[in-house]
Structure formats: C-alpha cells, structure tokens
C-alpha cells in the first residue's frame, strides 16, 4: 500500500512538471524557477512533507543521468581545443573560489574554521544541473556553451573531491600531512576517471555489436549508473567517473556519428531522463526551501552570497587573463557569462545535507546553502537569459522561453 501511495505522489509530481513546462514557456520565465515555485506551493500540502531530499538520493539517482547526458553531447575535438582553459577554471578557479568564501565566512560571518572550509568547498562548484538546464532553455550553442558546461561538469567533480578530502582530514580518517592529502586527492580523481573509462569501454565494445535502440538505451544506462556507483563504492569520484563514461560513449563508440539514427534515439532517451531528474530535483528544492528559517540566517546568507560571488570573480577573470595573448583567449563577454552563469543548485545542497552530524554548525551550513541556492535560482537564473540576449548570444525569439 505504501508503494502505491509513493507511486501516486511520483506521478502527480510528473504531472506538475509537465504543467510547469507549459506555463513557463507561455510566461517566459526559466523552467527551473517555475519548478522551485511549484515545489514551494506543494510544500504547503501535508502529502508532500516527507518528500525525500538526501545526498544518497541526489547523488545515486538524479546526478548520473544529468552528468552523463551533458557529457554525451560534448565533442572531444572541440573540448580538446579548450581543455587548458576548462581545466584551469575547474581546478585553480575552484580552489580560489573556495578559499575566498571560506575566509569570508571565517572572518566576517565569524564561523569556525571547519565550518568555513567545508562550506567554501561545497559551494565553490557551479552546479551542472542548473547551468545545463539554463543553457538548453536559452538555446545557447558554440564555444560559450562548451566552456560553461564543460567547466561546470569538471569543477563539479573537483569541488566534490576537495569536499571529500576535507571531511576525511577533519574527521581524522584521512592521511595526515600535505603529501598524504595530495595522495588521497590524486587517487580519488584518477580512480574516478579509471572507473568511468573501464566501464564505458566495456559497454562501447558491446554497443558496436548492435543497432537496436532499446539495447543501446540499456547499455548506456548501465554505463552511466554503474560507473558512478562503482567509483563511489571504492571511494573515488563518482561524478568524474560518470563524466568520463559519457565522454567516451559519445566520442568513441557507434554514437560518435552525430547524424546516425541510433545516436538520435539515444540522445532523445537521455534528454527525457534528464528532464525527469531535473524536474524532480528542482521541485524537491522548492518543497524543502520553506523548511529553513530565512530570518535566522539572513545575515550569514547575505555574507555568503557576497563572498561566493567574489570568489567566482577570482575564479574566472584571473584564470582567463592567463590566456589573453594566445589562441585560447576568452572574450570579455564570455567571461562575464562564466561569472554570472556560475549557478549553485542541487549539488551544493546534496553535499550540505550529507554533512556528518559531528560537523560544527551543520544546521547553519545547510540553511545558508539553501539561501545561496535561492539567490542563484531566483536572481542569477532569472537574469541569465536577458544577459545572454544583451551579449548577442541568443536571438530574441530563442530567448523567449
């Protein structure tokens, strides 16, 4: 009986997602904003009070299809050209952003070092869920979309790994010292990439032997979820494993031909899975948005928003400046979009909700994270399309959501 009730609730959420998709296009507002507002409305009904929102659910169920779908569409030839820019933004940029946010929360908000460092790490990454959805809605293509989406996917993995390293060090379970921490970091990153490469390689070998779309759906599903779960099982980066699997699947197997019928079928399948995951994530954010008390965390949330944005400034502009005199130069308007398009969302919330109970100021960190995500969705998300239109990256017709 309980399963039937949960299924009814799930189907009702899908119906709401479909209605929101129709309304947001007519009202010309971002789909993610409409989903969060719908979630806030649903939170007022007791039936949706117990909608789950945990790190395990978001990481194991919702994140793999979104990461895999985005990686599947990235062409290696295009990514390889801009890989130095993307890697610098996703490593040095993330570390700078994390450090600036942590310093701000320590010395301005008055947090302890452990809380400040953990918050700086979990909020540093731009969330691929938010970024990819926004750019799909706006119809952005070309180098700008590649830079923003690839950086979002990679820095997502970097931030999650840095966060895991901090948890291990602060709990005393990680290897002590700089060398031990560096080894832990390298093993986590390399292990995730290796898991993704091995599993996607095996699935691609099987995919060469069929043109059946249903079989391809099955094999790509195994590749996405199994690479993620296997990496997490061995305490590697599941996000990097899933990202690697998506890149290899889309660029080395039978799906590398973007014009083929099987490729179009698989792309449509993953687009739908991404739509489902995206819809449920943002409605869940809305449902849980009213469970934190804005009045009690208004000051630290405001401080956090300021330093998160300041950290993003230092993550984007100095890193891009290093390529100013080369063929990899990033246009000024692209840098502005990279800065303002650094949206935060489900990933940050998943990491915050998954904080161990022993972390000092755990509840405050979760509440402030909700505040930053709310700013990201309702301010950055709403203004992203007008900014893209202003810079001439989308036509007025495309910008009308």
C-alpha positions as CSV (number, residue, x, y, z in Angstrom):
1,X,0.0,0.0,0.0
2,X,2.8,2.4,0.9
3,X,4.5,1.7,-2.5
4,X,1.2,2.6,-4.3
5,X,1.0,5.9,-2.3
6,X,4.5,6.8,-3.2
7,X,3.9,6.0,-6.9
8,X,0.8,8.2,-6.8
9,X,2.8,11.0,-5.4
10,X,5.6,10.5,-8.0
11,X,3.1,10.5,-10.9
12,X,1.5,13.7,-9.5
13,X,4.9,15.4,-9.4
14,X,5.5,14.4,-13.1
15,X,2.1,15.9,-14.0
16,X,3.0,19.1,-12.2
17,X,6.4,19.1,-14.0
18,X,4.6,18.9,-17.4
19,X,2.2,21.7,-16.5
20,X,5.0,23.9,-15.2
21,X,6.9,23.3,-18.5
22,X,3.9,24.5,-20.5
23,X,3.3,27.5,-18.2
24,X,6.9,28.7,-18.0
25,X,7.2,28.8,-21.8
26,X,4.0,30.9,-22.0
27,X,5.1,33.2,-19.2
28,X,8.6,33.4,-20.5
29,X,10.3,32.5,-17.2
30,X,13.1,29.9,-16.6
31,X,11.8,26.4,-16.2
32,X,13.9,25.8,-13.0
33,X,12.3,28.9,-11.4
34,X,8.8,27.6,-12.2
35,X,9.7,24.2,-10.7
36,X,11.0,25.7,-7.5
37,X,7.9,27.8,-7.1
38,X,5.7,24.8,-7.8
39,X,7.7,22.9,-5.1
40,X,7.1,25.7,-2.6
41,X,3.4,25.5,-3.3
42,X,3.4,21.7,-2.9
43,X,5.2,22.0,0.4
44,X,2.1,23.6,1.9
45,X,0.2,20.3,1.5
46,X,0.9,17.6,4.1
47,X,1.1,14.9,1.5
48,X,4.5,16.3,0.3
49,X,6.0,17.0,3.7
50,X,8.1,13.8,3.6
51,X,9.4,14.1,0.0
52,X,13.0,12.8,0.4
53,X,15.9,15.1,-0.1
54,X,19.2,13.3,0.7
55,X,22.7,13.2,-0.6
56,X,22.3,9.5,-1.4
57,X,19.2,10.1,-3.5
58,X,20.6,13.1,-5.4
59,X,24.0,11.5,-6.0
60,X,23.0,8.0,-6.8
61,X,19.7,8.5,-8.7
62,X,19.4,12.1,-10.1
63,X,23.0,13.2,-10.7
64,X,24.3,10.4,-13.0
65,X,21.7,10.9,-15.8
66,X,22.3,14.7,-15.8
67,X,26.1,14.4,-15.9
68,X,26.1,11.6,-18.4
69,X,23.6,13.4,-20.7
70,X,25.7,16.5,-20.8
71,X,29.0,14.7,-21.3
72,X,27.4,12.6,-24.1
73,X,26.8,15.7,-26.1
74,X,30.3,17.2,-25.8
75,X,32.5,16.6,-28.8
76,X,36.1,15.7,-27.8
77,X,37.6,17.6,-30.8
78,X,36.0,20.8,-29.5
79,X,36.7,20.1,-25.9
80,X,40.4,19.2,-26.6
81,X,41.0,22.7,-28.1
82,X,39.7,24.5,-24.9
83,X,40.8,21.9,-22.4
84,X,43.6,24.0,-20.9
85,X,41.1,26.8,-20.2
86,X,38.5,24.4,-18.8
87,X,41.0,22.6,-16.5
88,X,42.4,25.8,-15.1
89,X,39.0,27.1,-14.3
90,X,37.9,23.8,-12.8
91,X,41.0,23.4,-10.6
92,X,42.7,26.7,-9.7
93,X,39.4,28.6,-10.1
94,X,37.6,26.2,-7.8
95,X,40.4,26.4,-5.2
96,X,40.5,30.2,-5.3
97,X,36.7,30.5,-5.0
98,X,36.6,28.0,-2.2
99,X,39.4,29.8,-0.3
100,X,37.9,33.3,-0.6
101,X,34.4,32.1,0.5
102,X,36.0,30.2,3.5
103,X,38.0,33.3,4.5
104,X,34.8,35.5,4.3
105,X,32.7,33.1,6.4
106,X,35.6,32.8,9.0
107,X,36.5,36.5,9.4
108,X,33.2,38.3,8.5
109,X,30.5,35.8,9.5
110,X,32.5,34.6,12.5
111,X,32.3,30.8,11.7
112,X,34.8,28.3,12.9
113,X,37.5,27.1,10.5
114,X,36.0,23.6,9.9
115,X,32.5,25.0,9.0
116,X,34.0,27.8,6.8
117,X,36.3,25.4,4.9
118,X,33.6,22.8,4.3
119,X,31.1,25.5,3.2
120,X,33.7,27.1,0.9
121,X,34.3,23.7,-0.7
122,X,30.7,22.6,-1.2
123,X,29.5,26.0,-2.6
124,X,32.5,26.5,-4.9
125,X,31.4,24.4,-7.8
126,X,28.9,25.7,-10.4
127,X,26.1,23.1,-10.4
128,X,25.8,21.3,-13.8
129,X,22.1,20.7,-13.2
130,X,21.4,24.5,-13.1
131,X,23.8,25.5,-15.7
132,X,23.0,22.9,-18.4
133,X,19.2,23.5,-17.9
134,X,19.6,27.3,-18.3
135,X,21.7,27.0,-21.5
136,X,19.4,24.4,-23.1
137,X,16.4,26.6,-22.5
138,X,18.2,29.7,-23.9
139,X,19.3,27.8,-27.0
140,X,23.0,28.7,-26.5
141,X,25.5,26.8,-28.7
142,X,29.1,27.1,-29.8
143,X,32.2,27.8,-27.8
144,X,30.4,29.6,-25.0
145,X,28.1,26.7,-24.2
146,X,31.1,24.3,-24.4
147,X,33.1,26.4,-21.9
148,X,30.3,26.9,-19.4
149,X,29.1,23.3,-19.5
150,X,32.5,21.6,-19.5
151,X,33.8,23.8,-16.8
152,X,30.7,23.2,-14.7
153,X,31.0,19.4,-15.1
154,X,34.7,19.4,-14.3
155,X,34.7,21.8,-11.4
156,X,31.7,19.9,-10.0
157,X,33.9,16.9,-9.7
158,X,36.8,18.9,-8.3
159,X,34.8,20.5,-5.6
160,X,33.2,17.2,-4.6
161,X,36.7,15.7,-4.3
162,X,38.0,18.6,-2.3
163,X,35.0,18.4,0.0
164,X,35.6,14.6,0.5
165,X,39.3,15.3,1.3
166,X,38.3,18.0,3.9
167,X,35.8,15.6,5.5
168,X,38.4,12.9,5.7
169,X,41.1,15.2,7.2
170,X,38.7,16.9,9.7
171,X,37.3,13.5,10.9
172,X,40.8,12.1,11.3
173,X,40.3,9.3,8.9
174,X,42.4,10.8,6.1
175,X,46.1,10.5,5.7
176,X,47.9,13.3,7.7
177,X,50.2,15.9,6.2
178,X,50.4,17.6,2.8
179,X,51.8,14.6,1.0
180,X,49.1,12.3,2.4
181,X,46.3,14.7,1.5
182,X,47.8,15.1,-2.0
183,X,47.9,11.4,-2.5
184,X,44.3,11.0,-1.4
185,X,43.3,13.7,-3.8
186,X,45.1,12.2,-6.8
187,X,43.8,8.6,-6.0
188,X,40.2,9.9,-5.8
189,X,40.5,11.8,-9.1
190,X,42.4,9.1,-11.0
191,X,40.3,6.3,-9.6
192,X,37.1,8.0,-10.8
193,X,38.4,8.6,-14.3
194,X,39.7,5.0,-14.5
195,X,36.3,3.5,-13.4
196,X,34.5,5.6,-16.0
197,X,36.9,4.6,-18.7
198,X,36.9,0.8,-18.0
199,X,33.1,0.5,-17.7
200,X,32.2,2.8,-20.6
201,X,34.9,1.0,-22.7
202,X,33.3,-2.4,-22.0
203,X,29.8,-1.0,-22.8
204,X,31.1,0.6,-26.0
205,X,32.5,-2.8,-27.1
206,X,29.1,-4.3,-26.7
207,X,27.4,-1.4,-28.5
208,X,29.5,-1.9,-31.6
209,X,27.6,-5.2,-32.0
210,X,24.1,-3.9,-32.2
211,X,22.0,-1.2,-33.9
212,X,18.9,-1.9,-31.7
213,X,18.0,1.3,-30.0
214,X,16.5,-0.5,-27.0
215,X,19.7,-2.3,-26.4
216,X,21.7,0.9,-26.7
217,X,19.4,2.5,-24.1
218,X,20.1,-0.3,-21.8
219,X,23.9,-0.3,-22.2
220,X,24.2,3.5,-21.9
221,X,22.1,3.3,-18.7
222,X,24.4,0.7,-17.3
223,X,27.4,2.8,-18.3
224,X,26.1,5.9,-16.6
225,X,24.9,4.5,-13.3
226,X,27.4,1.6,-12.9
227,X,30.4,3.8,-13.4
228,X,29.1,6.3,-10.8
229,X,28.2,3.6,-8.2
230,X,31.4,1.6,-8.8
231,X,33.6,4.7,-8.3
232,X,31.7,5.7,-5.1
233,X,32.0,2.2,-3.8
234,X,35.8,2.4,-4.0
235,X,35.7,5.9,-2.6
236,X,36.7,7.5,-5.9
237,X,34.9,10.4,-7.6
238,X,31.6,9.1,-9.0
239,X,31.0,12.4,-10.8
240,X,34.3,12.2,-12.7
241,X,33.6,8.5,-13.5
242,X,30.2,9.3,-14.9
243,X,31.6,12.3,-16.8
244,X,34.4,10.1,-18.3
245,X,31.9,7.5,-19.2
246,X,29.7,10.0,-21.1
247,X,32.6,11.5,-23.0
248,X,34.0,8.1,-24.1
249,X,30.5,6.8,-25.0
250,X,29.7,9.8,-27.1
251,X,33.1,10.0,-28.9
252,X,34.4,6.5,-29.4
253,X,31.6,4.1,-29.9
254,X,28.8,3.8,-32.5
255,X,27.3,7.0,-31.1
256,X,30.2,9.1,-32.3
257,X,28.3,9.7,-35.6
258,X,26.1,12.5,-34.5
259,X,23.9,12.1,-37.6
260,X,23.1,8.4,-37.2
261,X,19.6,7.2,-36.3
262,X,20.8,5.3,-33.2
263,X,22.6,8.4,-31.9
264,X,19.5,10.5,-32.3
265,X,17.4,7.8,-30.5
266,X,19.9,7.6,-27.6
267,X,20.1,11.4,-27.4
268,X,16.3,11.6,-27.1
269,X,16.3,8.9,-24.4
270,X,18.8,10.7,-22.3
271,X,17.2,14.0,-22.8
272,X,14.0,12.6,-21.3
273,X,15.8,11.0,-18.4
274,X,17.5,14.4,-17.8
275,X,14.1,16.1,-17.9
276,X,12.7,13.8,-15.3
277,X,15.7,14.1,-13.0
278,X,15.8,17.9,-13.4
279,X,12.1,18.3,-12.7
280,X,12.2,16.2,-9.6
281,X,15.4,17.9,-8.2
282,X,14.1,21.4,-8.5
283,X,10.6,20.6,-7.2
284,X,12.3,18.9,-4.2
285,X,14.4,22.1,-3.7
286,X,11.2,24.1,-3.6
287,X,9.5,21.7,-1.3
288,X,12.4,21.9,1.2
289,X,13.0,25.6,0.7
290,X,10.5,26.7,3.3
291,X,11.9,24.4,5.9
292,X,14.7,26.7,6.8
293,X,14.1,30.0,8.7
294,X,15.2,32.9,6.5
295,X,15.1,35.4,9.3
296,X,17.6,33.5,11.5
297,X,20.2,33.1,8.7
298,X,19.6,36.3,6.7
299,X,22.8,37.9,7.7
300,X,25.2,34.9,7.2
301,X,23.3,34.1,4.0
302,X,23.9,37.6,2.7
303,X,27.6,37.4,3.6
304,X,27.8,34.1,1.9
305,X,26.2,35.3,-1.3
306,X,28.7,38.2,-1.4
307,X,31.8,36.1,-0.9
308,X,30.5,33.3,-3.2
309,X,30.2,35.9,-6.0
310,X,33.5,37.5,-5.1
311,X,35.1,34.0,-5.2
312,X,33.6,33.5,-8.6
313,X,35.2,36.8,-9.8
314,X,38.6,35.5,-8.8
315,X,37.9,32.1,-10.3
316,X,37.0,33.4,-13.7
317,X,38.8,36.7,-14.6
318,X,42.4,36.0,-13.5
319,X,42.3,32.4,-14.9
320,X,41.0,33.7,-18.3
321,X,43.6,36.6,-18.2
322,X,46.4,34.0,-18.5
323,X,45.2,33.1,-22.0
324,X,44.7,36.7,-23.1
325,X,47.6,36.7,-25.6
326,X,47.0,33.2,-27.0
327,X,44.7,31.5,-29.5
328,X,42.7,30.3,-26.4
329,X,41.7,33.9,-25.5
330,X,38.3,34.0,-23.9
331,X,36.3,37.0,-25.0
332,X,35.3,39.5,-22.3
333,X,31.5,38.8,-22.8
334,X,32.2,35.1,-22.4
335,X,34.0,35.8,-19.1
336,X,31.0,37.8,-17.9
337,X,28.7,34.9,-18.7
338,X,31.0,32.5,-17.0
339,X,31.0,34.7,-13.9
340,X,27.2,35.3,-13.7
341,X,26.4,31.8,-15.0
342,X,28.1,30.2,-12.0
343,X,24.8,28.9,-10.7
344,X,24.5,26.9,-7.5
345,X,21.9,24.2,-7.0
346,X,21.3,20.6,-6.1
347,X,25.0,19.6,-5.8
348,X,25.7,22.1,-3.1
349,X,22.5,21.1,-1.2
350,X,23.3,17.4,-1.5
351,X,26.8,17.9,-0.1
352,X,25.4,20.2,2.7
353,X,22.6,17.8,3.6
354,X,25.1,14.9,3.6
355,X,27.4,16.6,6.2
356,X,28.1,14.2,9.1
357,X,26.5,15.0,12.4
358,X,29.8,15.8,14.1
359,X,30.4,18.9,11.9
360,X,30.1,22.1,13.9
361,X,27.3,24.4,12.8
362,X,25.9,21.8,10.5
363,X,22.3,23.1,10.5
364,X,23.6,26.7,9.9
365,X,25.6,25.5,6.9
366,X,22.6,23.7,5.4
367,X,20.3,26.8,5.9
368,X,22.9,29.2,4.5
369,X,23.4,26.9,1.5
370,X,19.6,27.0,0.8
371,X,19.9,30.8,0.9
372,X,22.7,30.9,-1.6
373,X,20.9,28.4,-3.9
374,X,17.7,30.5,-3.6
375,X,19.7,33.6,-4.7
376,X,21.2,31.6,-7.6
377,X,17.9,30.4,-8.9
378,X,15.7,33.5,-8.4
379,X,18.3,36.2,-9.2
380,X,21.0,34.7,-11.5
381,X,18.7,32.2,-13.1
382,X,16.0,34.8,-14.0
383,X,18.5,37.3,-15.4
384,X,20.7,34.8,-17.3
385,X,18.7,34.9,-20.5
386,X,18.4,38.7,-20.7
387,X,22.2,38.8,-20.2
388,X,22.8,36.3,-23.0
389,X,20.5,38.3,-25.2
390,X,22.3,41.5,-24.4
391,X,25.6,40.0,-25.4
392,X,24.1,38.7,-28.7
393,X,24.4,35.0,-27.8
394,X,20.8,34.3,-28.4
395,X,18.2,35.9,-30.6
396,X,15.0,37.5,-29.1
397,X,13.0,34.5,-30.4
398,X,15.3,32.0,-28.8
399,X,15.4,33.9,-25.6
400,X,11.6,33.8,-25.2
401,X,11.2,30.7,-23.1
